[in-house]
Amino acid sequence: MPLRFIFNFLFYYLLVVIYFIFAYFKRHLGIVGSGVRWMSICLVLMNMVHVSYALQLVVKKDFTIAHSQRVSRREVVVSSSGLMK
């Protein structure tokens, strides 16, 4: 889990750096033409990273809730079977 978080973190900031590099080139040097729309592509990629973070949090929360419910059911079954003996 921590390794995936580190990779996502680095990927996100790499996209931010790429976005500002293209913004600099477009504004000051005029190298990147307006027809290429690199800044729009970078913005879409950054939004995809935000969506992936949100989905990872939702999946992690659902897994945690399901796991805690499964453990609590197992404890109830074990305690009730202990009472029957």
Contacts in CASP RR format, 6 or more apart in sequence:
PFRMAT RR
TARGET T0000
AUTHOR 0000-0000-0000
METHOD contacts of the structure
MODEL  1
MPLRFIFNFLFYYLLVVIYFIFAYFKRHLGIVGSGVRWMSICLVLMNMVH
VSYALQLVVKKDFTIAHSQRVSRREVVVSSSGLMK
8 49 0 8 1.000
8 52 0 8 1.000
8 53 0 8 1.000
8 56 0 8 1.000
11 49 0 8 1.000
12 46 0 8 1.000
12 49 0 8 1.000
15 42 0 8 1.000
15 45 0 8 1.000
15 46 0 8 1.000
15 49 0 8 1.000
16 46 0 8 1.000
18 42 0 8 1.000
19 39 0 8 1.000
19 42 0 8 1.000
19 43 0 8 1.000
19 46 0 8 1.000
22 32 0 8 1.000
22 38 0 8 1.000
22 39 0 8 1.000
22 42 0 8 1.000
23 39 0 8 1.000
25 31 0 8 1.000
25 32 0 8 1.000
26 32 0 8 1.000
26 33 0 8 1.000
26 34 0 8 1.000
26 38 0 8 1.000
26 39 0 8 1.000
32 38 0 8 1.000
END
